Amino acid sequence: MKGTRFYKSIIALLVIINIGLIVFMWIGRPPHPPHPGEGPLLSEKIGLSGDSKTKVDALEKQHHIDKKKLMQLDYELHQQVFKLVGLDEDPSGIQSQLNANKEEIERMTFDFFNDVASLCTPKQIEELHNFIEHRLMRMGPPPGPNH
């Protein structure tokens, strides 16, 4: 009798621990990061107001629309080039399109930030540089084990 009572107590304790762990994980999970174009606008992060804020918000919205199209094209070109694997076909044409698309994305992004900078005060440009630097750090490889 004592053995079954002991096992029932252990099982009940494990069930309570499991339920508590599931509840803790459900409540304590971090929110998902916002998708591009969602969350705080660039104009808010660098402290713009008035007409400059309105212009930058419009530029940012259009930038995200244009970049999304180019990113979709990038995906489609990658699909095309990897369909050639094992077919002994030359992927040079598609790779040239991929490179041109990547150049367009980079040029468009630089032009966007340059246009934003033209509407900023020197202090806001400093904030813009901090924002860009933070974004570049996120794009790079993760820091090594010694950092």
C-alpha positions as CSV (number, residue, x, y, z in Angstrom):
1,M,0.0,0.0,0.0
2,K,2.7,2.4,0.9
3,G,4.5,1.7,-2.4
4,T,1.5,2.6,-4.5
5,R,0.8,5.7,-2.5
6,F,4.5,6.8,-2.9
7,Y,4.3,6.3,-6.7
8,K,1.0,8.1,-7.0
9,S,2.5,11.0,-5.0
10,I,5.6,11.1,-7.3
11,I,3.3,11.0,-10.4
12,A,1.2,13.8,-9.1
13,L,4.3,15.9,-8.3
14,L,5.7,15.3,-11.8
15,V,2.4,16.3,-13.4
16,I,2.3,19.5,-11.4
17,I,5.9,20.3,-12.3
18,N,5.2,19.7,-16.0
19,I,2.0,21.9,-16.0
20,G,4.0,24.6,-14.1
21,L,6.8,24.4,-16.7
22,I,4.4,24.7,-19.6
23,V,2.6,27.6,-18.1
24,F,6.0,29.3,-17.3
25,M,7.2,28.8,-20.9
26,W,3.9,30.0,-22.4
27,I,3.7,33.2,-20.2
28,G,7.5,34.0,-20.3
29,R,8.2,33.7,-24.0
30,P,9.6,36.8,-25.7
31,P,7.6,38.6,-28.4
32,H,8.4,38.0,-32.0
33,P,10.6,40.7,-33.6
34,P,8.6,43.0,-35.9
35,H,8.8,42.4,-39.7
36,P,10.3,45.2,-41.8
37,G,7.9,48.1,-42.1
38,E,6.3,47.2,-38.7
39,G,7.1,48.5,-35.3
40,P,8.6,51.9,-34.6
41,L,9.3,54.0,-37.7
42,L,12.7,55.3,-38.5
43,S,11.6,58.9,-38.1
44,E,10.6,58.1,-34.5
45,K,13.9,56.4,-33.7
46,I,16.0,59.4,-34.9
47,G,13.7,62.1,-33.5
48,L,12.2,63.7,-36.6
49,S,9.0,65.7,-36.4
50,G,6.7,67.8,-38.6
51,D,7.2,67.8,-42.3
52,S,10.5,65.9,-42.2
53,K,8.8,63.1,-40.3
54,T,6.0,62.9,-42.8
55,K,8.4,62.8,-45.7
56,V,10.6,60.1,-44.1
57,D,7.6,58.0,-43.2
58,A,6.5,58.1,-46.8
59,L,10.1,57.3,-48.0
60,E,10.3,54.4,-45.6
61,K,7.0,52.9,-46.6
62,Q,7.9,53.1,-50.3
63,H,11.4,51.7,-49.5
64,H,10.0,48.6,-47.8
65,I,7.6,48.0,-50.7
66,D,10.4,48.3,-53.3
67,K,12.8,46.2,-51.3
68,K,10.2,43.5,-50.7
69,K,9.8,43.2,-54.5
70,L,13.5,42.9,-55.0
71,M,13.8,40.3,-52.2
72,Q,11.1,38.3,-53.9
73,L,13.0,38.5,-57.2
74,D,16.1,37.4,-55.3
75,Y,14.2,34.4,-54.0
76,E,12.9,33.5,-57.5
77,L,16.4,33.8,-59.1
78,H,17.8,31.6,-56.4
79,Q,15.1,29.0,-57.1
80,Q,16.0,29.1,-60.8
81,V,19.7,28.8,-60.3
82,F,19.4,25.8,-57.9
83,K,17.1,24.0,-60.3
84,L,20.1,23.8,-62.6
85,V,22.1,21.7,-60.1
86,G,23.0,18.4,-61.7
87,L,21.8,19.4,-65.2
88,D,25.2,20.5,-66.6
89,E,23.7,23.9,-67.6
90,D,25.6,27.1,-67.2
91,P,24.1,29.3,-64.4
92,S,26.1,32.4,-65.4
93,G,23.1,34.3,-66.8
94,I,21.0,33.8,-63.7
95,Q,24.0,34.6,-61.5
96,S,24.5,37.8,-63.3
97,Q,20.8,38.7,-62.7
98,L,21.3,37.8,-59.0
99,N,24.4,40.1,-58.8
100,A,22.5,42.9,-60.5
101,N,19.6,42.5,-58.2
102,K,21.9,42.5,-55.1
103,E,23.5,45.7,-56.4
104,E,20.1,47.3,-56.9
105,I,19.1,46.4,-53.3
106,E,22.3,47.9,-52.0
107,R,22.0,51.1,-54.1
108,M,18.4,51.5,-53.2
109,T,19.1,51.1,-49.5
110,F,22.0,53.7,-49.6
111,D,19.8,56.1,-51.6
112,F,17.0,55.7,-49.0
113,F,19.3,56.5,-46.1
114,N,20.9,59.4,-48.0
115,D,17.5,60.9,-48.7
116,V,16.6,60.5,-45.0
117,A,19.9,62.2,-44.0
118,S,19.0,65.2,-46.3
119,L,16.0,65.9,-44.1
120,C,17.9,65.6,-40.7
121,T,19.7,68.0,-38.4
122,P,23.3,67.1,-37.5
123,K,22.2,65.5,-34.2
124,Q,19.6,63.4,-36.1
125,I,22.2,62.4,-38.6
126,E,24.3,61.1,-35.7
127,E,21.2,59.1,-34.6
128,L,20.8,57.8,-38.1
129,H,24.4,56.7,-38.2
130,N,23.9,54.9,-34.9
131,F,20.8,53.2,-36.3
132,I,22.6,52.1,-39.5
133,E,25.6,50.8,-37.5
134,H,23.3,48.8,-35.3
135,R,21.6,47.3,-38.4
136,L,25.0,46.5,-40.0
137,M,26.0,44.7,-36.8
138,R,22.9,42.5,-37.1
139,M,23.7,41.7,-40.7
140,G,27.2,40.5,-40.0
141,P,28.4,37.2,-38.6
142,P,27.8,36.5,-35.0
143,P,30.7,37.6,-32.7
144,G,33.3,34.9,-31.9
145,P,33.6,33.1,-28.6
146,N,36.2,35.6,-27.4
147,H,33.9,38.6,-27.7
